[in-house]
Structures are given as C-alpha cells and as structure tokens.
C-alpha cells in the first residue's frame, strides 16, 4: 500500500485543500499514480538489478508519496522487469481499490522513446471520442506523461546526462477485465479491461454528506473573507482554468465535484455577487439538461439533448443525427466544431440559465466555462443575473 499523505493540512482556510481537510476522509491514489510507481521501480531494476522498495514518485502538484511493492520480477539477463503496486483508494468507494497494478518494462532500440502497451486487464480504445486514438491502450494522457518523466529521471540517474528512456511499458491490472464490467468502459468502447486514469495522482474521496457540507463551509469562508466572486469547479483542471481567467484567490474556490445542486442551493440562501461554474463539457452538459448531480452513476450525457442544442445552433439534420449517435460528449463536440456549430457555447449558456432557475431570483450573476480534458476552453457563457433572466426566456 502507498504511504498516505493527508491533503489540506496547513493553514489553508478555503479552496480545494481546505475542503479536503474538512471532510475528514482519507485520500487515495489513482491507477495512474500506481502505474507510475510500478514502472519507475521496474525500470530501475532493469538498469540496476535492484528494485527500490518503497518507490517514491512526484505527483503533478508536488506531493511525493511512497509505494510499497507487491510484485518484483526480474527476467534472466535483465530482458524485462515487472513491479506491482496495490491500489489504495483511501476512503473513496472506488471499484479499483485493492487492485494490483503491474508494469513490465523492456528495453527498445535507441531512439524508440517510451512505447505503451495494454497488458491483461487494461483496456484498448475501439471507438472515437476519447482523448486517445482508436487502437491505443487506455492509458490516459496525464499518466503517460507522469511515466515518461519518471522513466527519463531513472535513465538520467543510471545512464548519465543525455541518457534517454527507450523502453516498452506494459501496464496490466489483475482481474481488470472483470472489474471493468462495473464501469462505463464497455459502453464507451474501451474493451478488455480498465483505464489507467488520473490528472493529479490523488483519488479525492466523495462522501456525499461530507462533501456537500464542505461546499457549504467553503461558501461561508468566502463570504466571511468578503469575496464577491466565487467559482464552483468540477476538479483541479477546471480550477486552474477559473483561476487563470478570473485571478481568484484560493478561498474563493469551491471544489464542487459532481454536486452542482449543492453549490447552487446554498448560494441561493447565502448569495455572492457572482458565481462562475467551470467544468468539463460532458459534465456541464448534464447541468444544462437539468441534472444537479453530475456523477456518472446518477446522470448520463444525453446525446439527444445535445442534438437538439446543435439544431438550435444551425446544425442540419445529418449533423444532428450524428451528434445523437456519438460515442461520447467529446465526440459530439468535435463533430459540431468541425461544422462550425458552437455546441460548447450553447451548453454553457443553457447550463447558466438552468443555474439561474435553481437560484430562483437570488441576487447572483452566473457565468459558465466549459473545458475539454486538456483544460482548453470549448464553451463560455457571459455573466447573467436574475434581471437578465426575467427579460429573456431560457434556452430550453
């Protein structure tokens, strides 16, 4: 198991870190962090003959967790090395908690770079609309980058300045194909197993009651500090975008997660002048469709609804039909972008108007920012308040 490091300690009084601390829940580690630790240990053994145990990695935000190795296998002649880490999801009810994530590293010819393979229990992408090409192993971009950076460090340490990591990295998860049946992977066209995920390396535990309470405390802290503008963000990437666009301080940031309704209902009773909602396009399309709980287990992207919005934006019936049949929300967005239909802006504007409806005339102006997985803005709706809402009809 990894050596857990509680988040949100220190003097933070608001924002994501303070919310994490307030829940009292123990965070865990993503499959991407586990794969990075396992591949780092395996490559070290391939070059040195010894497995580091525990193996320490650096996460995107600077945390340095240490992972104990559950598997160490060095092939004769050092032709390959395998290390395994058991995933600890903390207090989050994650279906991959306790799964054994393995990385097998093999040397490749100079100049090959790092090549990723899907081993047993890791899925392969078979349909478009995901942040990976069809045929690629379901190892998401941030875990891939984490592994590349750590393998480069190992190469430099053992091979000297200028040394590069030219290796094949095969990631597998014991019983991953069975576990994946409890996820959305089969529906998304990720076949054969799980995805290797994570943008921060940390699994944020979500107890509904604890997290909603932490949102309320976040609003209270922002109001007490005199903040007139707060941002409800679905995760760390959207939080970065909101900060970059609006220059908000930490205590004006609310880690909304999937609980859009909790933010809106509490701000309805405890208003601030302006609320920015920032999140992934797919999640905010659910808000636009009237869902206040954005969790994948409790609401899904409605492609028919997106098709109707696309029609309002000028899409012909052929394009609207393609949107309705798209594999994912991202695929629908890409189809519309190619045709010059501003689906992102339409989702943002509709989500803003739905938010104003929940606020029921509270003196709060709302703007919405939709982003893609890379953090690029793909849709925006300018601030609109209760007076504006009364003057114009909602878009749905």
ChimeraX attribute file (.defattr): number of C-alpha atoms within 10 A of each C-alpha:
attribute: neighborCount
match mode: 1-to-1
recipient: residues
	/A:1	18
	/A:2	22
	/A:3	15
	/A:4	17
	/A:5	15
	/A:6	14
	/A:7	21
	/A:8	19
	/A:9	13
	/A:10	9
	/A:11	8
	/A:12	14
	/A:13	20
	/A:14	28
	/A:15	27
	/A:16	26
	/A:17	21
	/A:18	23
	/A:19	27
	/A:20	24
	/A:21	20
	/A:22	21
	/A:23	20
	/A:24	17
	/A:25	19
	/A:26	19
	/A:27	22
	/A:28	27
	/A:29	25
	/A:30	25
	/A:31	30
	/A:32	28
	/A:33	32
	/A:34	29
	/A:35	32
	/A:36	32
	/A:37	31
	/A:38	34
	/A:39	30
	/A:40	29
	/A:41	33
	/A:42	33
	/A:43	30
	/A:44	23
	/A:45	22
	/A:46	24
	/A:47	18
	/A:48	12
	/A:49	14
	/A:50	15
	/A:51	24
	/A:52	18
	/A:53	13
	/A:54	18
	/A:55	22
	/A:56	20
	/A:57	22
	/A:58	17
	/A:59	17
	/A:60	16
	/A:61	11
	/A:62	9
	/A:63	15
	/A:64	15
	/A:65	20
	/A:66	18
	/A:67	27
	/A:68	18
	/A:69	21
	/A:70	16
	/A:71	17
	/A:72	19
	/A:73	16
	/A:74	19
	/A:75	11
	/A:76	8
	/A:77	8
	/A:78	16
	/A:79	11
	/A:80	21
	/A:81	27
	/A:82	25
	/A:83	27
	/A:84	29
	/A:85	31
	/A:86	26
	/A:87	24
	/A:88	25
	/A:89	26
	/A:90	19
	/A:91	17
	/A:92	17
	/A:93	11
	/A:94	16
	/A:95	12
	/A:96	22
	/A:97	18
	/A:98	13
	/A:99	20
	/A:100	21
	/A:101	31
	/A:102	30
	/A:103	30
	/A:104	25
	/A:105	31
	/A:106	20
	/A:107	20
	/A:108	14
	/A:109	9
	/A:110	11
	/A:111	10
	/A:112	13
	/A:113	16
	/A:114	20
	/A:115	16
	/A:116	18
	/A:117	20
	/A:118	23
	/A:119	21
	/A:120	18
	/A:121	23
	/A:122	27
	/A:123	29
	/A:124	25
	/A:125	24
	/A:126	19
	/A:127	19
	/A:128	17
	/A:129	21
	/A:130	20
	/A:131	16
	/A:132	17
	/A:133	14
	/A:134	16
	/A:135	13
	/A:136	16
	/A:137	26
	/A:138	29
	/A:139	26
	/A:140	18
	/A:141	17
	/A:142	20
	/A:143	25
	/A:144	19
	/A:145	14
	/A:146	24
	/A:147	23
	/A:148	22
	/A:149	16
	/A:150	20
	/A:151	25
	/A:152	20
	/A:153	18
	/A:154	20
	/A:155	20
	/A:156	15
	/A:157	13
	/A:158	12
	/A:159	13
	/A:160	11
	/A:161	9
	/A:162	9
	/A:163	15
	/A:164	19
	/A:165	26
	/A:166	21
	/A:167	23
	/A:168	19
	/A:169	28
	/A:170	21
	/A:171	28
	/A:172	24
	/A:173	28
	/A:174	18
	/A:175	17
	/A:176	22
	/A:177	19
	/A:178	13
	/A:179	16
	/A:180	22
	/A:181	15
	/A:182	12
	/A:183	17
	/A:184	13
	/A:185	20
	/A:186	18
	/A:187	12
	/A:188	16
	/A:189	19
	/A:190	24
	/A:191	22
	/A:192	23
	/A:193	28
	/A:194	32
	/A:195	25
	/A:196	26
	/A:197	20
	/A:198	18
	/A:199	22
	/A:200	22
	/A:201	24
	/A:202	23
	/A:203	21
	/A:204	21
	/A:205	21
	/A:206	20
	/A:207	15
	/A:208	13
	/A:209	10
	/A:210	16
	/A:211	24
	/A:212	24
	/A:213	15
	/A:214	25
	/A:215	29
	/A:216	19
	/A:217	20
	/A:218	27
	/A:219	27
	/A:220	18
	/A:221	17
	/A:222	24
	/A:223	18
	/A:224	10
	/A:225	13
	/A:226	11
	/A:227	18
	/A:228	14
	/A:229	20
	/A:230	27
	/A:231	29
	/A:232	27
	/A:233	28
	/A:234	22
	/A:235	20
	/A:236	17
	/A:237	20
	/A:238	27
	/A:239	25
	/A:240	15
	/A:241	20
	/A:242	23
	/A:243	15
	/A:244	10
	/A:245	9
	/A:246	12
	/A:247	11
	/A:248	17
	/A:249	14
	/A:250	19
	/A:251	24
	/A:252	25
	/A:253	26
	/A:254	30
	/A:255	28
	/A:256	26
	/A:257	22
	/A:258	25
	/A:259	21
	/A:260	24
	/A:261	20
	/A:262	19
	/A:263	27
	/A:264	23
	/A:265	17
	/A:266	17
	/A:267	22
	/A:268	18
	/A:269	10
	/A:270	15
	/A:271	19
	/A:272	20
	/A:273	15
	/A:274	20
	/A:275	26
	/A:276	23
	/A:277	29
	/A:278	28
	/A:279	31
	/A:280	25
	/A:281	26
	/A:282	24
	/A:283	25
	/A:284	30
	/A:285	28
	/A:286	23
	/A:287	26
	/A:288	24
	/A:289	19
	/A:290	20
	/A:291	21
	/A:292	23
	/A:293	18
	/A:294	23
	/A:295	14
	/A:296	13
	/A:297	9
	/A:298	10
	/A:299	16
	/A:300	16
	/A:301	20
	/A:302	15
	/A:303	21
	/A:304	15
	/A:305	19
	/A:306	26
	/A:307	25
	/A:308	17
	/A:309	23
	/A:310	27
	/A:311	17
	/A:312	16
	/A:313	16
	/A:314	16
	/A:315	21
	/A:316	14
	/A:317	13
	/A:318	9
	/A:319	19
	/A:320	25
	/A:321	17
	/A:322	16
	/A:323	27
	/A:324	20
	/A:325	14
	/A:326	22
	/A:327	18
	/A:328	22
	/A:329	23
	/A:330	20
	/A:331	19
	/A:332	25
	/A:333	24
	/A:334	19
	/A:335	19
	/A:336	23
	/A:337	14
	/A:338	9
	/A:339	12
	/A:340	12
	/A:341	22
	/A:342	21
	/A:343	28
	/A:344	31
	/A:345	21
	/A:346	22
	/A:347	31
	/A:348	29
	/A:349	26
	/A:350	24
	/A:351	29
	/A:352	32
	/A:353	28
	/A:354	20
	/A:355	26
	/A:356	26
	/A:357	16
	/A:358	17
	/A:359	24
	/A:360	13
	/A:361	15
	/A:362	19
	/A:363	18
	/A:364	25
	/A:365	25
	/A:366	26
	/A:367	24
	/A:368	28
	/A:369	29
	/A:370	28
	/A:371	23
	/A:372	19
	/A:373	18
	/A:374	13
	/A:375	16
	/A:376	13
	/A:377	19
	/A:378	20
	/A:379	21
	/A:380	20
	/A:381	22
	/A:382	14
	/A:383	16
	/A:384	19
	/A:385	21
	/A:386	18
	/A:387	13
	/A:388	13
	/A:389	16
	/A:390	11
	/A:391	8
	/A:392	8
	/A:393	9
	/A:394	14
	/A:395	15
	/A:396	13
